């Protein structure tokens, strides 16, 4: 009798589980694709930032040089400082001397 009761309980549980609706699939894939499509693409042109050569480095100079070069980011490279060597076409590099003056501008 216990076996028959146990079997009917298990059978009922299986039938109820089969009636449950599956969880809906996430729909975030199209949202990320549209977000990636709206990100701006920057292409650095160092000629636009040549005005900065000889000037003392400041946050205002960095911002102006970045905008005029059409770059998305800017980094100041000081003498002896370790830097990454990956090429980034949207980044402006400002080479700075020991006195804090910009000596060269380049993209990458």
C-alpha angles and dihedrals in degrees: 000000000000091000092052091048092048092048093050091049092051092046091051091050092050092050092049091049090052090057094056115108116242118248113264117254115252114260099202096111096083091046093056092046092054092045091053091049092056097052111108118246113222125205114189120222109187093197089074091059099046089105088075095065109111095016125114113258115253135154089254092053091048091052094047093047092048092052095045091048092049090236126151095213138017132203131188114223113206124195113281093006117140113238137178116254101212115127114243113179092197097055128093117210119205113198110211129193127222090272091057096252123135110250101175142003124211140155127244 
